[in-house]
Amino acid sequence: MSDSSPQITLLKSIGALGGAYVNGTTLVTGNYMAIKALGSDVTVLGATVGNIDGISGAIIPQGDLILGEFSVVNCSGDAVIYKS
């Protein structure tokens, strides 16, 4: 069971649990809570698994962030995938 204490919630909100930097077309697995588009728009590709139905094909504009709970993220672009 994951820790949902106020302290952990605060740490998650500022990215203190870390993440994965991805560039190009990349598939990562783990426990993730956000996708942040960095130097370019990011396209969410098929095989992404999370709590947002129909997210495949979504475009995250440069500088924007999508929040959710993801176990697999498959995307194309320059992004940080934040751990949860």
TIROLO-796485 format. One record per residue: z, x, y of N, C-alpha, C in turn; residue number from 1; residue in three letters. Coordinates in nm, 4 decimals. Layout:
residues N
<kepa <Z X Y> <Z X Y> <Z X Y> NUM 'ALA'> ...
//
This chain:
residues 84
<kepa <0.0000 0.0847 -0.1175> <0.0000 0.0000 0.0000> <0.0000 0.0890 0.1235> 1 'MET'> <kepa <-0.0837 0.0563 0.2200> <-0.0927 0.1397 0.3389> <0.0205 0.1081 0.4363> 2 'SER'> <kepa <0.0536 0.2045 0.5176> <0.1600 0.1923 0.6175> <0.1050 0.1183 0.7387> 3 'ASP'> <kepa <0.1626 0.0038 0.7716> <0.1179 -0.0724 0.8879> <0.2233 -0.0728 0.9980> 4 'SER'> <kepa <0.3069 0.0304 1.0001> <0.4119 0.0400 1.1009> <0.3503 0.0549 1.2403> 5 'SER'> <kepa <0.4257 0.0214 1.3448> <0.3741 0.0382 1.4812> <0.3302 0.1820 1.5108> 6 'PRO'> <kepa <0.3992 0.2787 1.4539> <0.3639 0.4182 1.4781> <0.2260 0.4514 1.4204> 7 'GLN'> <kepa <0.2007 0.4091 1.2974> <0.0711 0.4353 1.2344> <-0.0388 0.3583 1.3071> 8 'ILE'> <kepa <-0.0104 0.2347 1.3476> <-0.1078 0.1561 1.4220> <-0.1467 0.2262 1.5515> 9 'THR'> <kepa <-0.0494 0.2816 1.6216> <-0.0779 0.3562 1.7446> <-0.1612 0.4801 1.7149> 10 'LEU'> <kepa <-0.1247 0.5550 1.6111> <-0.2007 0.6744 1.5755> <-0.3458 0.6399 1.5420> 11 'LEU'> <kepa <-0.3666 0.5305 1.4672> <-0.5023 0.4878 1.4348> <-0.5807 0.4569 1.5619> 12 'LYS'> <kepa <-0.5159 0.3902 1.6578> <-0.5858 0.3462 1.7786> <-0.6361 0.4619 1.8636> 13 'SER'> <kepa <-0.5783 0.5802 1.8488> <-0.6236 0.6957 1.9260> <-0.6990 0.7973 1.8396> 14 'ILE'> <kepa <-0.7299 0.7581 1.7159> <-0.8088 0.8447 1.6283> <-0.7327 0.9607 1.5684> 15 'GLY'> <kepa <-0.5998 0.9543 1.5696> <-0.5186 1.0670 1.5228> <-0.5279 1.0910 1.3720> 16 'ALA'> <kepa <-0.5810 0.9949 1.2966> <-0.5938 1.0145 1.1520> <-0.7225 1.0886 1.1167> 17 'LEU'> <kepa <-0.8034 1.1194 1.2185> <-0.9238 1.1975 1.1967> <-1.0441 1.1130 1.1618> 18 'GLY'> <kepa <-1.1478 1.1802 1.1216> <-1.2709 1.1102 1.0886> <-1.3731 1.2058 1.0324> 19 'GLY'> <kepa <-1.4941 1.1550 1.0187> <-1.6061 1.2343 0.9686> <-1.7171 1.2307 1.0721> 20 'ALA'> <kepa <-1.7657 1.3501 1.1107> <-1.8823 1.3574 1.1991> <-2.0066 1.3511 1.1119> 21 'TYR'> <kepa <-2.0990 1.2637 1.1467> <-2.2239 1.2518 1.0716> <-2.3416 1.2615 1.1680> 22 'VAL'> <kepa <-2.4512 1.3172 1.1185> <-2.5718 1.3318 1.1980> <-2.6908 1.3147 1.1048> 23 'ASN'> <kepa <-2.7898 1.2403 1.1479> <-2.9031 1.2110 1.0611> <-2.8697 1.0892 0.9770> 24 'GLY'> <kepa <-2.9257 1.0822 0.8581> <-2.8960 0.9715 0.7671> <-2.7888 1.0188 0.6691> 25 'THR'> <kepa <-2.6735 0.9511 0.6728> <-2.5571 0.9973 0.5965> <-2.4838 0.8798 0.5331> 26 'THR'> <kepa <-2.4370 0.8979 0.4097> <-2.3517 0.8010 0.3415> <-2.2178 0.8689 0.3145> 27 'LEU'> <kepa <-2.1091 0.8055 0.3615> <-1.9743 0.8584 0.3366> <-1.8903 0.7501 0.2701> 28 'VAL'> <kepa <-1.7962 0.7933 0.1855> <-1.7054 0.6996 0.1208> <-1.5621 0.7372 0.1555> 29 'THR'> <kepa <-1.4762 0.6379 0.1602> <-1.3354 0.6582 0.1938> <-1.2805 0.5333 0.2594> 30 'GLY'> <kepa <-1.1741 0.5484 0.3335> <-1.1145 0.4366 0.4068> <-1.1357 0.4612 0.5558> 31 'ASN'> <kepa <-1.2231 0.3806 0.6154> <-1.2609 0.3991 0.7545> <-1.2372 0.2713 0.8346> 32 'TYR'> <kepa <-1.2131 0.2892 0.9658> <-1.1814 0.1748 1.0518> <-1.2734 0.1576 1.1707> 33 'MET'> <kepa <-1.3638 0.2526 1.1957> <-1.4515 0.2407 1.3116> <-1.5706 0.3343 1.2996> 34 'ALA'> <kepa <-1.6801 0.2932 1.3652> <-1.8001 0.3753 1.3754> <-1.8300 0.3905 1.5241> 35 'ILE'> <kepa <-1.8324 0.5140 1.5729> <-1.8586 0.5430 1.7140> <-1.9906 0.6170 1.7270> 36 'LYS'> <kepa <-2.0849 0.5591 1.8038> <-2.2135 0.6228 1.8303> <-2.1942 0.7292 1.9378> 37 'ALA'> <kepa <-2.2402 0.8517 1.9103> <-2.2203 0.9618 2.0040> <-2.3461 0.9884 2.0866> 38 'LEU'> <kepa <-2.4275 1.0851 2.0463> <-2.5396 1.1312 2.1273> <-2.6650 1.0474 2.1177> 39 'GLY'> <kepa <-2.6629 0.9441 2.0348> <-2.7792 0.8568 2.0185> <-2.7314 0.7214 1.9675> 40 'SER'> <kepa <-2.8212 0.6233 1.9690> <-2.7893 0.4964 1.9037> <-2.7729 0.5234 1.7543> 41 'ASP'> <kepa <-2.6897 0.4438 1.6892> <-2.6657 0.4575 1.5454> <-2.7059 0.3275 1.4770> 42 'VAL'> <kepa <-2.7822 0.3386 1.3701> <-2.8210 0.2216 1.2916> <-2.7378 0.2187 1.1642> 43 'THR'> <kepa <-2.6743 0.1042 1.1380> <-2.5980 0.0845 1.0150> <-2.6979 0.0448 0.9069> 44 'VAL'> <kepa <-2.6992 0.1198 0.7986> <-2.7972 0.0995 0.6920> <-2.7383 0.0228 0.5744> 45 'LEU'> <kepa <-2.8263 -0.0193 0.4828> <-2.7832 -0.0860 0.3605> <-2.6885 0.0037 0.2823> 46 'GLY'> <kepa <-2.6133 -0.0531 0.1936> <-2.5115 0.0127 0.1118> <-2.3810 0.0305 0.1867> 47 'ALA'> <kepa <-2.3747 -0.0084 0.3156> <-2.2472 -0.0065 0.3876> <-2.1606 -0.1195 0.3327> 48 'THR'> <kepa <-2.0347 -0.0867 0.3005> <-1.9427 -0.1850 0.2421> <-1.8216 -0.1974 0.3329> 49 'VAL'> <kepa <-1.7943 -0.3194 0.3782> <-1.6800 -0.3415 0.4651> <-1.6529 -0.4890 0.4852> 50 'GLY'> <kepa <-1.5743 -0.5186 0.5859> <-1.5344 -0.6569 0.6081> <-1.6194 -0.7276 0.7139> 51 'ASN'> <kepa <-1.7364 -0.6729 0.7460> <-1.8277 -0.7374 0.8401> <-1.9535 -0.7754 0.7636> 52 'ILE'> <kepa <-1.9719 -0.9049 0.7413> <-2.0880 -0.9536 0.6674> <-2.2162 -0.9303 0.7465> 53 'ASP'> <kepa <-2.3217 -0.8903 0.6781> <-2.4534 -0.8775 0.7391> <-2.4676 -0.7645 0.8395> 54 'GLY'> <kepa <-2.3853 -0.6609 0.8297> <-2.3891 -0.5520 0.9278> <-2.5099 -0.4604 0.9092> 55 'ILE'> <kepa <-2.5703 -0.4612 0.7917> <-2.6864 -0.3758 0.7671> <-2.7957 -0.4062 0.8687> 56 'SER'> <kepa <-2.8474 -0.3023 0.9321> <-2.9501 -0.3182 1.0340> <-2.8963 -0.3244 1.1763> 57 'GLY'> <kepa <-2.7648 -0.3357 1.1902> <-2.7053 -0.3402 1.3243> <-2.7263 -0.2070 1.3948> 58 'ALA'> <kepa <-2.7502 -0.2141 1.5240> <-2.7657 -0.0931 1.6048> <-2.6458 -0.0828 1.6981> 59 'ILE'> <kepa <-2.5761 0.0308 1.6896> <-2.4624 0.0582 1.7772> <-2.5155 0.1445 1.8910> 60 'ILE'> <kepa <-2.5176 0.0927 2.0141> <-2.5701 0.1712 2.1260> <-2.4861 0.2967 2.1515> 61 'PRO'> <kepa <-2.5521 0.4013 2.1986> <-2.4836 0.5267 2.2298> <-2.3598 0.5000 2.3140> 62 'GLN'> <kepa <-2.2457 0.5554 2.2703> <-2.1187 0.5406 2.3411> <-2.0354 0.4231 2.2968> 63 'GLY'> <kepa <-2.0942 0.3301 2.2206> <-2.0205 0.2123 2.1756> <-1.9541 0.2353 2.0406> 64 'ASP'> <kepa <-1.8672 0.1405 2.0040> <-1.7827 0.1507 1.8850> <-1.7802 0.0164 1.8151> 65 'LEU'> <kepa <-1.7885 0.0165 1.6830> <-1.7677 -0.1048 1.6023> <-1.6416 -0.0829 1.5206> 66 'ILE'> <kepa <-1.5501 -0.1796 1.5288> <-1.4260 -0.1752 1.4511> <-1.4405 -0.2602 1.3263> 67 'LEU'> <kepa <-1.3799 -0.2179 1.2176> <-1.3796 -0.2924 1.0928> <-1.3069 -0.2110 0.9885> 68 'GLY'> <kepa <-1.3089 -0.2581 0.8664> <-1.2535 -0.1822 0.7535> <-1.3702 -0.1544 0.6600> 69 'GLU'> <kepa <-1.3994 -0.0265 0.6395> <-1.5147 0.0145 0.5603> <-1.4714 0.1086 0.4485> 70 'PHE'> <kepa <-1.5301 0.0888 0.3286> <-1.5078 0.1822 0.2185> <-1.6306 0.2702 0.1971> 71 'SER'> <kepa <-1.7461 0.2236 0.2417> <-1.8698 0.3013 0.2393> <-1.9402 0.2789 0.3722> 72 'VAL'> <kepa <-1.9801 0.3880 0.4377> <-2.0594 0.3770 0.5596> <-2.1880 0.4558 0.5385> 73 'VAL'> <kepa <-2.2996 0.3868 0.5556> <-2.4313 0.4485 0.5469> <-2.4982 0.4249 0.6817> 74 'ASN'> <kepa <-2.5247 0.5325 0.7541> <-2.5800 0.5149 0.8881> <-2.6783 0.6245 0.9217> 75 'CYS'> <kepa <-2.7556 0.5975 1.0253> <-2.8539 0.6934 1.0742> <-2.8274 0.7162 1.2216> 76 'SER'> <kepa <-2.8070 0.8412 1.2617> <-2.7784 0.8742 1.4006> <-2.6663 0.9750 1.4086> 77 'GLY'> <kepa <-2.6131 0.9883 1.5276> <-2.5090 1.0860 1.5612> <-2.3784 1.0080 1.5838> 78 'ASP'> <kepa <-2.2818 1.0183 1.4901> <-2.1644 0.9315 1.4960> <-2.0385 0.9999 1.4447> 79 'ALA'> <kepa <-1.9244 0.9405 1.4810> <-1.7968 0.9729 1.4191> <-1.7517 0.8469 1.3468> 80 'VAL'> <kepa <-1.7126 0.8637 1.2206> <-1.6586 0.7546 1.1393> <-1.5095 0.7799 1.1301> 81 'ILE'> <kepa <-1.4276 0.6929 1.1925> <-1.2840 0.7154 1.2008> <-1.2105 0.6669 1.0756> 82 'TYR'> <kepa <-1.1187 0.7515 1.0258> <-1.0369 0.7186 0.9084> <-0.9320 0.6137 0.9420> 83 'LYS'> <kepa <-0.8976 0.5339 0.8396> <-0.7900 0.4352 0.8568> <-0.6743 0.4666 0.7657> 84 'SER'> 
//
